[in-house]
Every structure is written in C-alpha cells, then in structure tokens.
Amino acid sequence: MSEAAAQLELVMDRIEENRAAYLEQARFAAKALINGGRVSINVDDIREICPPPPSVDGRLMANIFSNKKEWERVDFTRSKRAHRAHIGNYKLKEGA
C-alpha cells in the first residue's frame, strides 16, 4: 500500500469514528428529549441540542431513528431549517 493510500485509509477511519460517536450522542439526546416529557421529536429538535460537528455530514441525521425496534414515525412536519422539507416526527416505542 502506498503512503497516500495509507493516509487516505487513516482519514476515512477517523471520519467513520467521528460519525459513529456523533450518532451515539444524538441518539442519547433523542432519548433525553423523550424522557424529559416530549411526546414526539424530529431531527430539527435534536440538531438544536446536539448539532453535528463540521466533520460530520448533516444528512446523517436521518440515521438517528433508524432502529425500527426503538422508534416509530408518527407523522410528518415541515423542517424549520432544511428548505421546509417534510421530516418525520418519531416517538419511542413502548418497552424500548
């Protein structure tokens, strides 16, 4: 493996580590919002209290609710920030 390829691999590994760490923090924030009394939440709510760092692509936000055993989409709303796109509102499933 060339030195450039090795450096690229190292950078890609770091990006993946940052991505995984952010997802863990964002999922913790999501559960904290629900445990704090919110009935449902969306990615805009999480972004307010746990914004993604510059090194993490913001499109990753949808992955916060990817565990269908934990989260259930209840409806859609217009995003406050993403060109008013429709985003899902989610609630934590019972027992999760």
C-alpha positions as CSV (number, residue, x, y, z in Angstrom):
1,M,0.0,0.0,0.0
2,S,1.3,3.4,-0.9
3,E,1.8,6.1,1.7
4,A,-1.0,8.2,0.1
5,A,-3.4,5.2,0.2
6,A,-2.4,4.5,3.9
7,Q,-3.1,8.2,4.8
8,L,-6.5,8.1,3.0
9,E,-7.4,5.0,4.9
10,L,-6.5,6.6,8.2
11,V,-8.6,9.7,7.3
12,M,-11.6,7.5,6.3
13,D,-11.3,5.6,9.6
14,R,-11.3,8.8,11.6
15,I,-14.4,10.1,9.7
16,E,-16.2,6.9,10.5
17,E,-15.2,7.1,14.2
18,N,-16.5,10.7,14.3
19,R,-19.7,9.7,12.6
20,A,-20.3,6.8,15.0
21,A,-19.6,9.0,18.0
22,Y,-21.9,11.7,16.9
23,L,-24.7,9.2,16.2
24,E,-24.3,7.8,19.7
25,Q,-24.5,11.3,21.2
26,A,-27.5,12.3,19.0
27,R,-29.4,9.1,20.0
28,F,-28.7,9.8,23.7
29,A,-30.1,13.4,23.2
30,A,-33.2,12.0,21.4
31,K,-34.0,9.7,24.4
32,A,-33.3,12.6,26.8
33,L,-35.9,14.7,25.0
34,I,-38.5,11.9,25.2
35,N,-37.7,11.2,28.8
36,G,-38.0,14.9,29.5
37,G,-41.6,14.8,28.6
38,R,-41.7,15.2,24.8
39,V,-44.3,13.0,23.1
40,S,-42.5,13.0,19.7
41,I,-39.4,14.6,18.3
42,N,-37.7,15.1,14.9
43,V,-34.2,15.8,13.6
44,D,-34.6,19.6,14.0
45,D,-35.2,19.1,17.7
46,I,-32.1,17.0,18.1
47,R,-30.0,19.4,16.0
48,E,-30.9,22.3,18.4
49,I,-29.4,20.5,21.4
50,C,-26.8,18.3,19.7
51,P,-25.7,19.8,16.4
52,P,-23.5,17.7,14.1
53,P,-19.8,18.8,14.1
54,P,-18.4,20.2,10.9
55,S,-16.7,16.9,10.2
56,V,-20.0,15.0,10.1
57,D,-22.3,15.3,7.1
58,G,-25.7,16.7,8.3
59,R,-27.6,14.2,6.1
60,L,-26.6,11.6,8.7
61,M,-29.3,13.0,10.9
62,A,-31.9,10.6,9.4
63,N,-29.9,7.7,10.8
64,I,-30.7,8.7,14.4
65,F,-34.1,7.0,14.1
66,S,-33.0,4.0,12.0
67,N,-33.6,1.4,14.7
68,K,-37.3,0.5,14.0
69,K,-37.4,-1.6,17.1
70,E,-37.0,1.6,19.2
71,W,-38.5,4.4,17.2
72,E,-41.9,4.7,15.4
73,R,-42.7,7.5,12.9
74,V,-46.0,9.1,13.9
75,D,-46.3,11.8,11.3
76,F,-44.5,14.4,9.2
77,T,-43.8,18.1,9.7
78,R,-42.0,20.8,7.8
79,S,-38.4,21.3,8.8
80,K,-37.6,24.6,10.4
81,R,-34.3,24.7,8.5
82,A,-34.0,22.2,5.6
83,H,-35.8,24.3,2.9
84,R,-39.0,23.4,4.7
85,A,-38.7,19.8,3.6
86,H,-41.0,17.2,5.2
87,I,-39.3,15.4,8.1
88,G,-40.6,12.6,10.3
89,N,-41.7,13.0,13.9
90,Y,-40.8,10.0,15.9
91,K,-41.8,8.5,19.3
92,L,-40.0,5.9,21.3
93,K,-41.8,2.6,21.2
94,E,-43.1,1.2,24.5
95,G,-40.6,-1.0,26.1
96,A,-37.7,0.4,24.2
